[in-house]
Amino acid sequence: MPLKTMLYLPLDERPCNWLFPQMMTRGEAQLELLTPPQEMLGRKKTPADLEGLWAFVEENFSRSSCAVLSAEMLFLGGLLPSRLHHMSTAWITRCMERLRALKKSSPETRLYLFELIMRTPRYSSSDEEPDYYQEYGERIFRYGYLKDKQARQGLDAREQEDLHSLANQIHPEHRADYEARRNFNAALLENVLELVRDGVVELLYIPQDDSCEFGYTAIDQKRIHQAIRRLGVEDKVYMHPGADEAGAELVARAWLELTGRSPRVYVEYGSLLAAQIIPLYEDRILGASVEQHLLACGCERWDDPWTADLILAVNAPGRVMQESADQQEGDVTYQSFRCLRAFVKRIGRFVEAGKPVAVADCAYANGGDLEFLRLLDKAGLLERLVSYKGWNTACNTLGTTLAQGVFALAGQDRAQLRRNLLYHLLDDGLYQALVRAEVLCRVQQDGLSYFDLGTGARKYGEFARQRLLEHWRERLPSSFSDLASARFEIWFPWNRLFEIGITWRT
């Protein structure tokens, strides 16, 4: 029987938020992770059943040692609904009252929240944003960027002209709608910070999705930083780039605090400039993000690998980061500014010494480093890692890698560890870097789009499965020899190609 029960409410229903935390805690006999049924969580832009979620949380809060809750899900119905809603300010008051009552009903239950600073994509697409973002998205981003830069640094004559032009190009109603929602979400976050001050919330994570040096997100970040300082809660709030890793990372942090542990982690970088590189879609150097995620996850940076509990091996670009889909024609510094063979050899030395090694593959955005994977395979190391991840942004990868490392150290059984490894090697390593583009060709031949697979999802999922197996036999033949006989299905959570789910059939 589990010694501890943890209540978990994800950011949305996709595997990265709903399934990954379950995968990493599965096999930990001392922990039961309580999550609402997936059908209660809504779907993409359709909000979750808010009253159903509140009832689920209120029913299970007092029987839980701790609760890790997504504010976007609990207050606004999920990640995408948080970018589309028209809630009134009275709803903020109501949510705060309910959380205070929840904590009062069970003071011994530790309450952890995570709440994002709303992103501002730099491209025009309404797939995850309001409908008008399809036409105005790039201009909205650029307007916010220049508006913020003007306030902080000033603009040159050309930038001043661009700002004035953009102000006239964006429909006033759309800009007003966008800025009003950002203001609402920031006000909601300020109210949550008051709960932190009052001891209702134990810890608050504030991930920054698709962040940038200037712009609307940076403006909100400054506002929230000021509120943190004003309320004196710097020690209980963590703010860093990321989003979809936050649930897994906070689950790991809560577990470490319940068990009174703080793993010592040695960081091994894959290139000399790795720590100084600013990854795509993020606003700071990789080394700063590594430090922040170690701290947020409840781990301790350790300088001696041989006395550390865990080795975090961070694969990185040589100097310039690119998308994983472009790596066949990668920037020359991927070769000239790093030595992958030496990096793999160091990983092998740690593995041979019996050190648990978790690999954060941050060399490319949105997918794994194929050359790196091939070298790990040839060295016989892929199956001997405790974690491999290389998905989406660098901080998505870092947070989930550390979280998986925490549960590997806690004693997660080898079979589940192996299945988690294989899941991400297939998804991050091969689907995102290779197979996604191949499926897109099929989709376009059928007259469909990347963002809408119509009724063909099952067909495309089967094609993706076949191509994954073929690429595995060609590129990673020395690892997971039983994969050929494994039964699994590929599915598309939001009926688009960006992310997949893998279901194993035993």
C-alpha positions in Angstrom: 0.0 0.0 0.0 1.4 3.5 -0.9 2.9 5.5 1.9 2.1 8.8 0.2 -0.7 10.0 -2.0 -0.2 13.0 -4.4 -3.0 14.8 -6.1 -2.0 16.0 -9.6 -3.9 18.3 -12.0 -2.1 18.7 -15.3 -1.8 21.8 -17.6 -3.8 20.0 -20.3 -4.7 16.6 -21.6 -1.7 16.0 -23.9 0.7 13.2 -23.0 3.5 15.6 -22.0 1.3 17.0 -19.2 -1.1 14.3 -18.3 0.9 11.1 -19.1 4.6 11.8 -18.5 4.2 12.4 -14.7 2.3 9.2 -14.5 5.0 7.3 -16.5 7.8 8.6 -14.2 6.0 7.8 -11.0 4.7 4.4 -12.1 6.8 1.7 -10.4 7.4 3.8 -7.3 5.6 1.6 -4.8 5.5 4.3 -2.0 3.6 6.8 -4.1 0.1 7.0 -5.5 -0.5 9.7 -8.1 -4.2 10.7 -8.2 -5.2 12.4 -11.5 -8.6 13.2 -12.9 -9.9 11.1 -15.8 -8.6 12.4 -19.2 -12.1 13.1 -20.5 -12.6 15.7 -17.7 -9.7 17.8 -18.9 -11.2 19.2 -22.1 -9.6 19.0 -25.5 -7.4 21.6 -27.1 -9.4 24.8 -27.2 -12.4 23.3 -25.5 -12.2 24.1 -21.8 -12.2 21.4 -19.1 -15.2 20.8 -16.9 -14.3 23.3 -14.3 -16.9 22.4 -11.7 -16.0 18.7 -12.2 -12.4 19.5 -11.6 -13.0 21.5 -8.5 -15.2 18.7 -7.1 -12.4 16.2 -7.9 -9.8 18.3 -6.1 -12.1 19.0 -3.1 -12.9 15.3 -2.8 -9.3 14.1 -2.8 -7.4 17.0 -1.2 -7.7 15.9 2.4 -6.6 12.3 1.7 -3.5 13.5 -0.1 -0.1 14.3 1.4 0.3 17.0 -1.2 -1.4 18.5 -4.2 0.4 19.7 -7.4 -2.1 21.7 -9.4 -2.1 23.7 -12.7 -3.6 27.1 -12.2 -4.5 27.2 -15.9 -6.4 24.0 -15.7 -8.2 24.7 -12.3 -9.0 28.4 -13.0 -9.4 28.6 -16.8 -9.9 25.1 -18.1 -6.5 24.3 -19.6 -3.5 25.8 -21.4 -5.2 27.0 -24.6 -8.5 28.1 -22.9 -6.2 30.4 -20.8 -5.3 32.2 -24.0 -9.0 32.5 -25.2 -11.2 33.0 -22.2 -13.4 36.0 -21.3 -13.6 35.5 -17.5 -14.6 38.3 -15.2 -12.5 39.7 -12.4 -15.1 38.3 -10.0 -13.9 34.8 -11.0 -10.5 35.6 -9.7 -11.9 36.3 -6.3 -14.0 33.2 -6.3 -11.0 31.0 -7.2 -8.9 32.5 -4.4 -11.7 31.9 -1.9 -12.0 28.3 -2.9 -8.3 27.7 -2.6 -8.2 29.3 0.8 -11.1 27.1 1.9 -9.4 24.0 0.5 -6.2 24.6 2.5 -8.2 25.4 5.6 -10.1 22.1 5.3 -6.8 20.2 5.4 -3.9 22.3 6.7 -1.5 19.4 6.7 -1.8 18.9 2.9 1.0 20.7 1.1 -0.3 22.7 -1.9 2.0 23.4 -4.9 0.8 25.4 -7.9 2.2 26.2 -11.3 1.0 29.1 -13.5 2.4 30.3 -16.7 3.2 33.8 -18.0 1.2 33.8 -21.2 3.3 33.5 -24.3 3.4 35.7 -27.4 4.3 33.6 -30.5 6.3 35.4 -33.1 4.5 33.8 -36.0 0.9 34.1 -37.4 -1.2 31.0 -36.5 -4.5 30.5 -34.8 -3.9 26.9 -34.0 -3.3 27.7 -30.3 -4.2 31.4 -30.2 -7.3 33.6 -30.9 -8.6 33.4 -34.4 -7.2 36.9 -35.3 -3.7 35.6 -34.6 -3.9 33.9 -37.9 -3.7 37.2 -39.6 -2.1 39.5 -37.0 0.1 37.2 -34.9 3.5 38.2 -36.3 2.6 41.9 -36.1 1.2 41.5 -32.5 4.5 40.0 -31.5 6.6 42.6 -33.2 4.5 45.4 -31.8 4.9 44.1 -28.2 8.6 43.6 -28.8 9.2 47.2 -30.0 6.9 48.7 -27.3 8.9 47.0 -24.6 12.2 47.8 -26.2 11.2 51.4 -26.5 10.5 51.6 -22.8 13.6 49.8 -21.7 16.3 50.8 -24.2 14.9 53.1 -26.8 14.4 52.7 -30.5 16.3 53.9 -33.5 14.5 55.8 -36.3 13.6 52.8 -38.3 12.2 50.9 -35.3 10.2 54.0 -34.3 8.7 54.0 -37.8 7.9 50.3 -37.5 6.2 50.7 -34.2 4.0 53.5 -35.5 3.1 51.5 -38.6 2.3 48.4 -36.6 0.0 50.3 -34.3 -2.1 51.3 -37.3 -2.0 47.8 -38.9 -3.4 45.8 -36.0 -7.2 46.1 -35.6 -7.8 48.1 -32.4 -10.4 45.5 -31.1 -7.9 42.7 -31.5 -5.1 44.5 -29.7 -7.5 45.5 -27.0 -8.8 41.9 -26.6 -5.2 40.5 -26.5 -3.9 43.0 -24.0 -7.0 42.7 -21.7 -6.5 38.9 -21.5 -2.9 39.3 -20.7 -3.7 41.8 -18.0 -6.4 39.5 -16.5 -3.9 36.6 -16.4 -1.2 38.7 -14.8 -3.7 39.9 -12.2 -4.7 36.3 -11.5 -1.0 35.4 -11.0 -0.6 38.4 -8.6 -3.5 37.1 -6.5 -1.9 33.6 -6.4 1.3 35.3 -5.1 -0.8 36.6 -2.2 -1.7 33.0 -1.4 2.0 32.1 -1.3 2.6 35.0 1.1 -0.2 33.8 3.3 1.1 30.2 3.4 -1.8 28.8 1.5 0.5 27.7 -1.4 3.8 26.0 -0.4 5.6 26.7 -3.7 4.7 28.4 -6.9 6.3 27.7 -10.3 6.0 30.3 -13.0 7.2 28.9 -16.4 7.6 31.3 -19.3 6.4 29.7 -22.5 8.2 30.7 -25.7 9.9 33.6 -24.0 12.0 36.4 -25.6 14.2 39.3 -24.4 11.6 41.9 -25.2 7.9 41.9 -25.7 4.6 41.3 -24.0 5.9 38.2 -22.1 8.9 40.2 -20.8 6.5 43.1 -19.8 4.4 40.6 -17.7 7.6 39.0 -16.3 8.7 42.4 -15.0 5.3 43.0 -13.4 5.3 39.6 -11.7 8.9 40.1 -10.5 7.9 43.4 -8.9 4.9 41.6 -7.1 7.2 38.9 -5.9 9.6 41.4 -4.3 6.7 43.5 -2.9 5.2 40.5 -1.2 8.6 39.1 0.0 8.0 35.6 -1.5 11.3 35.2 -3.5 12.1 32.0 -1.6 8.9 30.3 -2.6 8.5 31.2 -6.2 10.5 29.9 -9.2 10.4 31.7 -12.5 12.2 30.3 -15.6 11.6 29.4 -19.3 9.4 26.4 -19.9 5.8 25.2 -19.8 5.0 21.6 -20.5 7.7 20.3 -18.1 6.4 22.1 -15.1 3.9 19.4 -13.9 6.5 16.6 -14.0 9.2 18.8 -12.4 6.9 20.0 -9.6 5.7 16.4 -8.9 9.4 15.4 -8.5 10.0 18.4 -6.2 7.0 17.6 -4.1 8.1 14.0 -3.8 11.6 15.0 -2.7 10.2 17.2 0.0 7.9 14.5 1.2 10.8 12.1 1.5 13.3 14.6 2.8 15.9 14.1 0.0 17.9 16.4 -2.2 19.9 14.5 -4.9 23.4 15.7 -5.7 23.6 16.3 -9.5 26.8 16.7 -11.5 26.3 18.5 -14.9 28.4 17.3 -17.9 28.0 19.6 -20.9 28.5 18.3 -24.4 30.3 21.3 -25.8 32.6 24.0 -24.5 30.2 26.9 -25.2 27.1 25.0 -24.1 26.3 26.9 -20.9 26.6 30.2 -22.8 24.2 29.4 -25.7 20.8 31.0 -25.7 18.4 28.3 -26.9 15.6 28.9 -29.4 12.4 30.1 -27.8 14.1 31.1 -24.6 15.4 34.3 -23.1 18.6 33.3 -21.3 21.7 31.2 -21.5 21.4 27.5 -21.2 23.7 27.4 -18.1 21.4 29.7 -16.2 18.4 27.5 -17.1 20.2 24.4 -15.9 20.9 26.1 -12.5 17.3 27.3 -12.2 15.8 23.9 -13.0 18.1 22.1 -10.6 17.0 24.4 -7.9 13.4 24.2 -8.8 13.4 20.4 -9.0 14.9 20.2 -5.5 18.3 19.0 -6.6 21.8 20.2 -5.5 24.5 21.1 -8.1 27.5 19.0 -7.3 31.0 19.5 -8.5 32.4 16.0 -8.2 30.8 13.4 -10.5 32.1 10.4 -8.5 30.3 11.4 -5.3 27.2 12.8 -7.1 23.9 10.8 -7.0 23.1 11.6 -10.6 24.9 12.7 -13.8 23.0 15.2 -15.9 24.5 14.9 -19.4 23.5 18.0 -21.4 24.0 17.7 -25.1 24.1 21.1 -26.7 24.9 22.9 -30.0 28.4 24.0 -30.8 27.5 27.7 -31.0 24.2 28.1 -32.9 21.0 26.2 -32.2 18.7 25.0 -35.0 15.5 23.0 -35.4 16.0 19.2 -35.3 14.3 18.9 -38.7 17.1 20.9 -40.3 20.0 19.0 -38.8 20.9 17.2 -42.1 22.2 20.6 -43.2 23.3 21.8 -39.8 25.3 24.8 -38.9 29.0 24.1 -39.3 29.6 24.8 -35.6 27.7 21.6 -34.7 30.9 19.9 -35.9 33.7 22.5 -35.4 32.7 23.7 -31.9 32.0 20.4 -30.2 33.3 16.8 -30.1 30.4 14.3 -29.7 32.7 11.3 -29.6 34.5 12.7 -26.6 31.1 13.5 -24.9 29.8 10.0 -25.5 33.1 8.6 -24.2 32.7 10.6 -20.9 29.1 9.3 -20.6 30.3 5.8 -21.1 32.9 6.2 -18.3 30.2 7.3 -15.9 27.9 4.4 -16.9 30.7 1.9 -16.5 31.4 3.2 -13.1 27.8 2.6 -12.1 26.7 6.2 -12.1 23.1 6.9 -13.1 23.2 9.1 -16.2 20.2 11.1 -17.4 20.6 12.7 -20.9 19.0 16.0 -21.7 19.4 16.3 -25.5 19.3 20.1 -26.0 21.4 20.3 -29.2 18.4 21.1 -31.4 14.9 22.5 -30.8 11.9 20.2 -31.3 13.7 16.8 -31.5 16.8 14.8 -30.9 20.3 14.9 -32.2 20.5 11.9 -34.6 24.3 11.8 -34.7 24.5 11.8 -30.9 21.9 8.9 -30.7 23.8 6.9 -33.3 27.0 7.2 -31.3 25.3 6.2 -28.0 23.8 3.2 -29.8 27.2 2.1 -31.2 28.7 2.5 -27.7 26.0 0.3 -26.2 24.9 3.1 -23.9 21.3 3.8 -24.9 19.7 1.0 -22.8 21.9 1.8 -19.8 20.7 5.4 -19.3 18.2 6.2 -16.6 16.6 8.8 -18.9 16.7 10.3 -22.4 14.7 13.3 -23.5 15.1 15.7 -26.4 11.7 17.3 -27.0 10.4 20.8 -27.8 12.4 23.5 -26.0 15.6 23.1 -24.0 13.8 23.7 -20.7 11.0 21.3 -21.6 13.8 18.7 -21.9 15.7 19.8 -18.9 12.8 19.8 -16.5 11.4 16.3 -17.5 14.9 14.8 -17.6 15.6 15.9 -14.0 12.2 14.7 -12.9 12.7 11.3 -14.4 16.2 11.2 -12.8 14.7 11.9 -9.4 12.3 8.9 -9.6 15.1 6.7 -11.1 17.1 7.4 -8.0 14.0 6.7 -5.8 14.1 3.1 -7.1 11.7 3.0 -10.1 11.6 -0.5 -11.4 13.8 -1.3 -14.3 11.0 -2.4 -16.6 9.2 1.0 -16.3 12.5 2.8 -16.6 13.2 1.0 -19.8 9.8 1.7 -21.2 10.1 5.4 -20.5 13.5 5.4 -22.2 12.1 3.8 -25.3 9.1 6.1 -25.4 11.3 9.2 -25.6 13.8 7.7 -28.0 10.9 6.9 -30.4 9.1 10.2 -29.8 11.8 12.8 -29.3 14.7 11.1 -31.0 13.1 9.8 -34.2 9.5 11.1 -34.6 10.3 14.7 -34.0 13.6 14.8 -35.8 12.7 12.5 -38.8 9.3 10.9 -39.1 7.2 14.0 -38.5 8.4 15.5 -41.8 7.7 12.2 -43.6 4.2 12.0 -42.3 3.6 15.6 -43.3 4.4 14.7 -47.0 1.7 12.1 -46.8 -0.7 14.5 -45.2 -0.1 17.2 -47.8 -0.5 14.7 -50.7 -4.0 14.0 -49.2 -4.8 17.7 -49.3 -4.7 18.1 -45.5 -2.5 20.3 -43.3 0.0 19.9 -40.5 -2.6 21.3 -38.1 -5.6 19.3 -39.2 -5.4 15.6 -40.0 -9.1 15.3 -40.8 -10.3 11.8 -40.4 -6.9 10.3 -41.4 -5.3 10.2 -38.0 -5.3 6.4 -37.6 -3.8 5.9 -41.1 -1.1 8.5 -40.4 -0.4 7.0 -37.0 0.2 3.5 -38.6 2.5 5.1 -41.2 4.4 6.8 -38.5 4.8 3.5 -36.5 6.2 1.7 -39.6 8.6 4.5 -40.3 9.8 4.6 -36.7 10.6 0.9 -36.8 12.4 1.2 -40.1 14.5 4.1 -38.9 15.3 2.3 -35.7 16.6 -0.8 -37.6 18.7 1.5 -39.8 20.0 4.0 -37.2 19.9 2.3 -33.8 20.3 -1.4 -34.5 22.3 -2.2 -31.4 19.7 -1.1 -28.9 16.3 -2.5 -27.8 16.5 -5.6 -30.0 13.0 -6.6 -28.8 11.4 -3.4 -30.3 10.6 -5.3 -33.6 8.1 -7.5 -31.7 6.7 -4.8 -29.5 3.1 -3.8 -30.1 2.4 -0.1 -29.9 0.2 2.5 -31.6 0.9 6.1 -32.5 -1.9 8.7 -32.1 -2.2 12.4 -32.3 -3.6 14.1 -29.2 -4.7 17.3 -31.0 -5.2 15.8 -34.4 -2.1 17.6 -35.7 1.5 16.5 -36.3 3.4 18.5 -33.7 3.0 15.9 -30.9 2.2 12.2 -30.7 1.1 9.7 -28.1 2.5 6.2 -27.8 0.3 3.4 -26.4 1.9 0.1 -25.7 -0.2 -3.1 -26.3 0.9 -5.9 -24.0 
